[in-house]
Amino acid sequence: MTHASGTATVGIDIGTTAVKAIAVDADGKVLARARVPHAVIAPVPDQLEHDAARAWRRGPNSAYASVAAGLDVKAAGIAGMVPSLTAVDPRGIPRTPGLLYGDARGRPQSRGDAPGEASFPDVEWLLRWTAGQAPLAQGYWPAQAVASRALAGVGAMDTAMAVSFGRFHTWQGWDEEALASAGARPAQMPLVAQMGEAVGTLAGTDTLVAAGTVDALADQIVSGAELEGDVLVIFGATLVVWVVTTEWTEVPGYWTVPHTAPGKVLVGGPSNAGALLVDWAGSLLSKRRPRGPAGSRPGSRNGDPARVPVWLPWVRGERVPFHDPAMKASIHGLDLTQGPAAIERAALEAGGFVIRRILDKSGLPARRIVASGGGSRSDGWMQAVADATGLPVARVAVPEGAALGAAWFARMAAGLENGIEGASRWARTGSTVEPDPAWTAAASERYAAFVELGPPAP
């Protein structure tokens, strides 16, 4: 943790492997930062969960306390991954596993969905399973609402989060009939507030707490990726890719959503070729791996550009464009001359190939990648992505993008900002990683194999 004194707002991001928190001043300068790690649990291959009491309740409390000490904090904001769900008791304490994206519990055993349709387990299946496990629970809440209750005494989330609940929530509020089909009632669901709306205060203080929001949205508003041809990539446990364009463009298997910048649209979505894959690959390759960002150890880049295998990255299935949790990973082109560095490079390149496939399928222009998230600190990973896509990778100055965006929502809650329109003033770019011509040609050949070896995209 680093620390300084002054007036601040705090942003908290509940991630897959840790809770990150930062305190910032009015200019978005980081005054303090903290990281509280937690385990991501996979009891069997098609399940993914947190100890929700630790990761969603105690973690945010601890992270907030670490960065707020000695500061005049006006407000705090919360962001987190989507979807997530747990059952809570009257005190807001989780009583069932904290289910995460990709968890198969509650999903019908027989699926007839066509490739590219929304067959990936979503909040509907998570709610059905959780309600079945705890039918008398006080509530069924995502991570953001659990943290909001812990900090402000109110289990709340914002309208962006409500959208992630699909048919369960409409412009009129929680849909009683839809919830009943999953075994839940409106009274068991979180309070829904506007983005940046204060829902309570920290106990014993006048520090306001904003309704919890979606991590990718919070990251987006402070990323600076607003020009046509920008490609915002969040290098977290999940890889989230958004191509910025000016025309509404629909691509089979991918998502198209409005940008927060006027007149702009985002095309892309989440992939499992993120840090969960990269860190797992690294852990297999070396028991003595030094601590640090994924792909950061010496030797993570093989000396011969042509001697790298192709890694199909689906160790937990794939989200866009296949929406299939049953997909499996495989490595192609291994031989006895390749060592751990070559295999790790293949894992790092896989994310770059996922990005490149989105660009190819969309047909949209791309001029640079704007890299956010903890993985953007990794020189090896950013170089592999630059080489795999042929694009420069501009790293944001504050990699905790979702926490930074949550701190902006906190300013809105405190009445210091009128909306998200001005959040781009906090966008700052750090170093830029350029493609290496010695590697781009060989990476292009591997990309062609990546596409050919994988299943046909929708």
C-alpha positions as CSV (number, residue, x, y, z in Angstrom):
1,M,0.0,0.0,0.0
2,T,1.1,3.6,-0.7
3,H,-0.3,6.5,1.1
4,A,-0.6,10.3,1.3
5,S,-2.8,12.9,3.0
6,G,-5.5,15.2,1.6
7,T,-9.2,15.4,0.6
8,A,-10.3,12.4,-1.5
9,T,-12.8,10.1,-2.9
10,V,-12.3,6.3,-2.8
11,G,-12.9,3.7,-5.5
12,I,-13.2,0.0,-4.7
13,D,-13.0,-2.7,-7.3
14,I,-14.0,-6.3,-6.4
15,G,-12.1,-8.5,-8.8
16,T,-11.7,-12.2,-9.4
17,T,-8.4,-12.5,-7.4
18,A,-8.4,-9.4,-5.3
19,V,-10.1,-6.3,-4.0
20,K,-8.3,-3.2,-5.2
21,A,-8.9,0.3,-3.7
22,I,-7.5,3.7,-4.5
23,A,-8.0,7.1,-3.0
24,V,-7.7,10.0,-5.4
25,D,-7.9,13.8,-5.4
26,A,-10.1,16.0,-7.6
27,D,-7.6,15.6,-10.5
28,G,-7.6,11.9,-10.3
29,K,-4.1,11.8,-8.7
30,V,-3.7,8.6,-6.7
31,L,-3.2,9.4,-3.0
32,A,-3.3,5.9,-1.7
33,R,-3.7,2.4,-3.1
34,A,-4.3,-1.1,-1.6
35,R,-4.8,-4.6,-2.8
36,V,-6.5,-7.3,-0.6
37,P,-6.1,-10.7,-2.3
38,H,-8.7,-13.5,-2.1
39,A,-8.9,-17.0,-3.5
40,V,-10.8,-18.0,-6.6
41,I,-12.2,-21.4,-6.0
42,A,-12.9,-24.0,-8.7
43,P,-14.2,-27.1,-6.9
44,V,-14.8,-28.9,-10.2
45,P,-13.9,-27.7,-13.8
46,D,-17.4,-26.1,-14.5
47,Q,-17.7,-24.3,-11.1
48,L,-16.1,-21.0,-10.1
49,E,-16.8,-19.2,-6.8
50,H,-15.6,-17.0,-4.0
51,D,-15.8,-17.2,-0.3
52,A,-18.2,-14.3,-0.6
53,A,-18.0,-13.2,3.1
54,R,-14.3,-12.8,2.7
55,A,-14.0,-11.5,-0.9
56,W,-17.2,-9.3,-1.1
57,R,-17.7,-8.2,2.5
58,R,-14.4,-8.2,4.5
59,G,-12.2,-7.5,1.6
60,P,-13.9,-4.2,0.6
61,N,-14.0,-3.1,4.3
62,S,-10.3,-3.8,4.7
63,A,-9.3,-2.2,1.4
64,Y,-11.3,0.9,2.2
65,A,-9.8,1.2,5.7
66,S,-6.3,0.9,4.2
67,V,-6.6,3.8,1.8
68,A,-8.9,6.0,3.8
69,A,-6.7,6.3,6.9
70,G,-5.6,9.9,7.4
71,L,-7.7,11.3,4.5
72,D,-10.8,13.4,4.4
73,V,-12.9,11.1,2.3
74,K,-16.0,12.6,0.9
75,A,-17.5,9.5,-0.7
76,A,-16.7,6.0,-1.8
77,G,-17.7,4.1,-4.9
78,I,-17.9,0.3,-5.6
79,A,-17.3,-1.6,-8.8
80,G,-17.2,-5.3,-9.4
81,M,-17.3,-8.2,-11.9
82,V,-20.5,-9.3,-13.6
83,P,-22.3,-11.6,-13.0
84,S,-21.9,-12.7,-9.4
85,L,-24.5,-13.9,-6.8
86,T,-24.9,-15.1,-3.3
87,A,-27.6,-15.6,-0.7
88,V,-27.4,-13.2,2.3
89,D,-28.9,-13.3,5.8
90,P,-30.7,-10.3,7.5
91,R,-27.3,-8.8,8.3
92,G,-26.2,-9.0,4.7
93,I,-23.7,-11.7,5.4
94,P,-23.3,-14.3,2.6
95,R,-24.6,-17.8,3.4
96,T,-23.9,-19.6,0.1
97,P,-20.9,-19.6,-2.2
98,G,-20.3,-16.5,-4.2
99,L,-21.0,-17.7,-7.7
100,L,-19.0,-16.1,-10.6
101,Y,-19.3,-15.8,-14.3
102,G,-18.8,-19.2,-16.0
103,D,-20.2,-21.2,-13.1
104,A,-22.4,-23.9,-14.5
105,R,-24.7,-24.5,-11.4
106,G,-28.3,-24.0,-12.3
107,R,-27.7,-24.3,-16.0
108,P,-30.0,-26.8,-17.8
109,Q,-28.2,-30.0,-18.4
110,S,-29.4,-30.2,-22.0
111,R,-28.7,-27.1,-24.1
112,G,-29.9,-26.7,-27.6
113,D,-28.6,-23.2,-28.1
114,A,-26.8,-22.5,-31.4
115,P,-23.1,-21.3,-31.2
116,G,-22.9,-17.6,-30.4
117,E,-26.2,-17.4,-28.6
118,A,-26.3,-16.5,-24.9
119,S,-25.9,-20.1,-23.6
120,F,-23.1,-19.1,-21.3
121,P,-24.2,-19.4,-17.7
122,D,-25.6,-16.1,-16.6
123,V,-27.3,-14.5,-13.7
124,E,-30.6,-16.4,-14.4
125,W,-29.0,-19.7,-13.8
126,L,-27.0,-18.4,-10.8
127,L,-30.2,-17.1,-9.2
128,R,-32.1,-20.3,-9.9
129,W,-29.4,-22.4,-8.1
130,T,-28.9,-20.0,-5.2
131,A,-32.6,-19.6,-4.5
132,G,-32.9,-23.4,-4.5
133,Q,-30.1,-23.7,-2.0
134,A,-31.4,-21.0,0.3
135,P,-35.1,-20.4,-0.4
136,L,-35.7,-18.4,2.8
137,A,-32.7,-16.1,2.3
138,Q,-33.1,-12.4,3.1
139,G,-31.7,-11.6,-0.3
140,Y,-29.9,-12.7,-3.4
141,W,-27.2,-10.2,-4.1
142,P,-24.2,-9.6,-6.4
143,A,-20.8,-8.7,-5.0
144,Q,-21.5,-4.9,-5.3
145,A,-24.6,-5.1,-3.1
146,V,-22.9,-7.2,-0.5
147,A,-20.1,-4.6,-0.3
148,S,-22.6,-1.8,-0.2
149,R,-24.3,-3.3,2.8
150,A,-21.0,-3.9,4.5
151,L,-19.9,-0.3,4.0
152,A,-23.2,1.7,4.1
153,G,-25.8,-0.6,5.6
154,V,-27.8,-0.8,2.4
155,G,-27.6,-3.6,-0.2
156,A,-27.6,-1.5,-3.4
157,M,-26.5,-1.5,-7.0
158,D,-27.0,0.9,-9.9
159,T,-29.0,0.8,-13.1
160,A,-26.0,-0.5,-15.1
161,M,-25.9,-3.5,-12.8
162,A,-29.6,-3.9,-13.1
163,V,-29.2,-4.3,-16.9
164,S,-27.0,-7.3,-16.2
165,F,-30.0,-9.0,-14.5
166,G,-31.7,-9.2,-17.9
167,R,-35.4,-10.0,-17.8
168,F,-35.5,-9.9,-14.0
169,H,-35.4,-6.1,-14.0
170,T,-37.2,-3.7,-16.3
171,W,-37.6,0.1,-16.4
172,Q,-40.5,-0.4,-14.0
173,G,-38.3,-2.3,-11.5
174,W,-37.9,-5.9,-10.4
175,D,-40.2,-8.2,-12.4
176,E,-42.2,-10.3,-9.9
177,E,-43.3,-12.9,-12.4
178,A,-39.8,-13.4,-13.9
179,L,-38.2,-13.6,-10.5
180,A,-40.8,-16.2,-9.4
181,S,-39.7,-18.4,-12.2
182,A,-36.3,-18.6,-10.6
183,G,-37.6,-19.0,-7.0
184,A,-37.1,-15.4,-5.9
185,R,-39.2,-12.3,-4.9
186,P,-38.6,-8.6,-5.5
187,A,-38.1,-8.0,-1.8
188,Q,-35.1,-10.3,-1.9
189,M,-33.3,-8.3,-4.6
190,P,-31.0,-5.3,-4.1
191,L,-32.1,-1.7,-4.1
192,V,-31.5,-0.2,-7.5
193,A,-30.3,3.4,-7.7
194,Q,-29.1,5.7,-10.4
195,M,-25.4,5.7,-11.5
196,G,-23.4,7.7,-9.0
197,E,-26.3,8.1,-6.6
198,A,-25.6,8.0,-2.9
199,V,-27.3,5.1,-1.1
200,G,-26.0,5.6,2.4
201,T,-23.0,6.7,4.5
202,L,-20.2,4.8,6.3
203,A,-21.2,4.0,9.9
204,G,-20.4,6.9,12.2
205,T,-19.3,9.2,9.4
206,D,-20.8,11.5,6.8
207,T,-18.8,9.8,4.0
208,L,-21.3,8.9,1.3
209,V,-21.4,5.6,-0.6
210,A,-22.4,5.4,-4.2
211,A,-24.5,2.4,-5.6
212,G,-22.3,-0.4,-6.8
213,T,-21.6,-0.6,-10.6
214,V,-20.1,-2.7,-13.3
215,D,-16.3,-2.9,-13.3
216,A,-16.0,-2.6,-17.1
217,L,-18.2,0.5,-17.2
218,A,-16.2,2.2,-14.4
219,D,-13.0,1.3,-16.2
220,Q,-14.3,2.6,-19.5
221,I,-15.2,6.1,-18.4
222,V,-11.7,7.0,-17.3
223,S,-9.7,5.0,-19.9
224,G,-9.5,7.8,-22.6
225,A,-10.4,5.2,-25.3
226,E,-12.9,7.5,-27.0
227,L,-11.7,7.9,-30.6
228,E,-12.7,5.8,-33.5
229,G,-10.1,3.0,-33.8
230,D,-9.2,2.9,-30.1
231,V,-9.4,-0.6,-28.7
232,L,-10.0,-0.7,-25.0
233,V,-8.6,-3.9,-23.5
234,I,-9.0,-4.6,-19.7
235,F,-6.3,-7.1,-18.8
236,G,-7.9,-8.5,-15.6
237,A,-8.6,-12.1,-14.7
238,T,-11.1,-11.8,-17.6
239,L,-9.9,-10.2,-20.8
240,V,-12.5,-7.5,-21.9
241,V,-12.1,-6.1,-25.4
242,W,-14.0,-3.1,-26.8
243,V,-13.5,-1.6,-30.2
244,V,-14.6,2.0,-30.5
245,T,-16.5,3.0,-33.6
246,T,-19.0,5.6,-34.7
247,E,-21.5,3.2,-36.3
248,W,-23.8,0.7,-34.7
249,T,-22.1,-2.5,-35.9
250,E,-23.5,-6.0,-34.9
251,V,-21.1,-8.9,-35.2
252,P,-22.3,-12.5,-34.5
253,G,-21.2,-13.8,-31.1
254,Y,-20.1,-10.4,-29.9
255,W,-21.8,-7.6,-28.0
256,T,-22.6,-4.1,-29.3
257,V,-23.3,-1.5,-26.6
258,P,-23.4,2.3,-26.5
259,H,-20.2,4.1,-25.5
260,T,-20.5,6.6,-22.7
261,A,-18.8,9.1,-25.1
262,P,-21.4,10.8,-27.3
263,G,-21.8,9.3,-30.8
264,K,-19.6,6.3,-30.1
265,V,-20.3,2.6,-30.0
266,L,-18.4,-0.4,-28.5
267,V,-18.1,-3.8,-30.1
268,G,-16.5,-6.8,-28.4
269,G,-17.0,-8.4,-25.0
270,P,-15.3,-10.6,-22.4
271,S,-13.0,-13.6,-23.1
272,N,-11.5,-16.1,-20.7
273,A,-8.0,-15.6,-22.2
274,G,-7.1,-13.2,-19.4
275,A,-4.9,-13.4,-16.3
276,L,-6.7,-16.5,-15.0
277,L,-5.2,-18.3,-18.0
278,V,-1.9,-16.5,-17.9
279,D,-1.2,-17.0,-14.2
280,W,-2.4,-20.6,-14.3
281,A,0.0,-21.3,-17.2
282,G,2.8,-19.7,-15.3
283,S,2.1,-21.7,-12.2
284,L,2.4,-24.9,-14.2
285,L,5.6,-24.0,-15.8
286,S,7.7,-23.0,-12.7
287,K,7.3,-23.8,-9.0
288,R,9.8,-21.0,-8.3
289,R,8.0,-18.3,-10.3
290,P,8.8,-14.9,-8.8
291,R,5.9,-12.8,-7.6
292,G,4.7,-10.1,-10.0
293,P,2.3,-9.4,-12.8
294,A,1.6,-12.1,-15.3
295,G,4.3,-12.8,-17.8
296,S,6.8,-10.4,-16.1
297,R,9.5,-12.9,-15.3
298,P,12.7,-12.9,-17.3
299,G,12.5,-15.4,-20.2
300,S,8.8,-15.0,-20.8
301,R,9.6,-14.1,-24.4
302,N,11.3,-16.9,-26.3
303,G,14.5,-16.0,-28.2
304,D,13.3,-17.4,-31.6
305,P,10.1,-15.8,-32.9
306,A,9.4,-18.9,-35.0
307,R,9.7,-21.4,-32.1
308,V,6.5,-20.8,-30.2
309,P,3.5,-23.1,-30.0
310,V,-0.1,-22.1,-30.5
311,W,-2.3,-22.2,-27.3
312,L,-6.0,-22.4,-27.7
313,P,-6.9,-20.7,-24.4
314,W,-10.2,-22.2,-23.3
315,V,-9.3,-23.7,-19.9
316,R,-12.7,-22.4,-18.6
317,G,-14.6,-22.5,-21.8
318,E,-15.0,-19.2,-23.8
319,R,-17.3,-16.3,-23.6
320,V,-17.4,-14.2,-26.8
321,P,-17.8,-15.2,-29.5
322,F,-18.6,-18.9,-28.6
323,H,-20.6,-18.5,-25.3
324,D,-19.7,-22.1,-24.5
325,P,-18.4,-23.1,-21.0
326,A,-17.6,-26.6,-22.2
327,M,-14.8,-25.7,-24.6
328,K,-11.4,-27.1,-23.7
329,A,-7.8,-25.8,-24.1
330,S,-5.0,-27.3,-26.2
331,I,-1.5,-26.5,-27.2
332,H,-0.3,-27.2,-30.8
333,G,3.2,-27.3,-32.3
334,L,5.2,-28.4,-29.3
335,D,8.6,-30.0,-29.8
336,L,11.6,-30.9,-27.7
337,T,13.5,-27.7,-28.5
338,Q,10.9,-25.5,-26.8
339,G,11.1,-24.7,-23.1
340,P,8.9,-23.0,-20.5
341,A,9.5,-19.5,-22.0
342,A,8.1,-20.6,-25.4
343,I,5.0,-22.1,-23.8
344,E,4.4,-19.1,-21.6
345,R,4.8,-16.8,-24.6
346,A,2.0,-18.9,-26.3
347,A,-0.3,-18.2,-23.3
348,L,0.5,-14.5,-23.6
349,E,-0.1,-14.4,-27.3
350,A,-3.5,-16.1,-26.9
351,G,-5.0,-12.9,-25.6
352,G,-3.6,-11.0,-28.5
353,F,-5.1,-13.5,-30.9
354,V,-8.5,-13.1,-29.2
355,I,-8.2,-9.3,-29.7
356,R,-7.2,-9.7,-33.3
357,R,-10.1,-12.1,-34.1
358,I,-12.5,-9.5,-32.8
359,L,-10.9,-6.9,-35.0
360,D,-11.0,-9.2,-38.0
361,K,-14.6,-10.2,-37.5
362,S,-15.8,-6.7,-36.9
363,G,-14.1,-5.2,-39.9
364,L,-13.6,-2.0,-37.9
365,P,-10.5,0.1,-38.1
366,A,-8.0,-0.1,-35.3
367,R,-5.2,2.4,-34.5
368,R,-4.1,1.5,-31.0
369,I,-4.8,-0.7,-28.0
370,V,-5.5,1.2,-24.7
371,A,-4.5,-1.3,-22.0
372,S,-6.0,-1.1,-18.5
373,G,-6.1,-3.6,-15.6
374,G,-3.4,-5.2,-13.5
375,G,-2.1,-7.2,-16.4
376,S,-1.1,-4.0,-18.3
377,R,1.8,-3.8,-15.9
378,S,3.4,-6.8,-17.5
379,D,6.0,-6.0,-20.1
380,G,6.0,-9.5,-21.5
381,W,2.2,-9.6,-21.9
382,M,1.9,-6.2,-23.5
383,Q,4.8,-7.0,-25.9
384,A,3.1,-10.3,-26.9
385,V,-0.2,-8.5,-27.5
386,A,1.5,-5.8,-29.6
387,D,3.3,-8.4,-31.7
388,A,0.2,-10.6,-32.1
389,T,-2.1,-7.7,-33.2
390,G,0.5,-5.4,-34.9
391,L,-0.9,-2.5,-32.9
392,P,0.8,-0.2,-30.4
393,V,-0.3,-0.8,-26.8
394,A,-0.8,2.4,-24.8
395,R,-0.9,1.6,-21.1
396,V,-3.0,3.7,-18.9
397,A,-1.2,5.5,-16.1
398,V,-3.5,4.1,-13.4
399,P,-3.9,0.4,-14.0
400,E,-6.7,0.1,-11.4
401,G,-9.1,1.5,-13.9
402,A,-12.3,0.1,-12.4
403,A,-11.4,1.5,-9.0
404,L,-10.5,4.8,-10.6
405,G,-13.9,4.9,-12.3
406,A,-15.6,4.0,-9.0
407,A,-13.9,6.9,-7.4
408,W,-15.5,9.2,-10.1
409,F,-18.9,7.8,-9.3
410,A,-18.1,8.6,-5.7
411,R,-17.6,12.2,-6.7
412,M,-21.0,12.2,-8.4
413,A,-22.5,10.8,-5.1
414,A,-20.9,13.7,-3.2
415,G,-22.3,16.3,-5.6
416,L,-18.8,17.2,-6.9
417,E,-19.6,16.1,-10.5
418,N,-22.8,16.3,-12.5
419,G,-22.4,13.1,-14.5
420,I,-19.9,10.8,-16.2
421,E,-19.3,13.1,-19.2
422,G,-16.2,14.7,-17.6
423,A,-14.6,11.5,-16.4
424,S,-12.2,11.4,-19.3
425,R,-10.3,14.3,-17.8
426,W,-8.8,11.7,-15.4
427,A,-7.6,9.6,-18.4
428,R,-3.8,9.5,-18.5
429,T,-1.5,7.3,-20.6
430,G,1.8,5.8,-19.4
431,S,4.3,4.0,-21.6
432,T,3.5,2.7,-25.1
433,V,4.7,-0.7,-26.3
434,E,5.3,-0.9,-30.0
435,P,5.1,-4.1,-32.1
436,D,8.5,-5.8,-32.8
437,P,9.0,-6.4,-36.5
438,A,11.1,-9.4,-35.7
439,W,8.1,-11.1,-34.1
440,T,5.0,-9.8,-35.9
441,A,5.4,-12.0,-39.0
442,A,5.8,-15.2,-37.0
443,A,2.9,-14.2,-34.8
444,S,0.7,-13.7,-37.8
445,E,1.4,-17.2,-39.0
446,R,0.5,-18.5,-35.5
447,Y,-2.7,-16.4,-35.6
448,A,-3.7,-18.1,-38.8
449,A,-3.2,-21.5,-37.1
450,F,-5.1,-20.2,-34.1
451,V,-8.1,-19.5,-36.2
452,E,-7.9,-22.7,-38.2
453,L,-7.4,-24.9,-35.2
454,G,-10.3,-23.5,-33.2
455,P,-14.0,-24.1,-33.9
456,P,-15.7,-21.9,-36.5
457,A,-16.7,-18.6,-35.0
458,P,-20.4,-17.8,-35.3
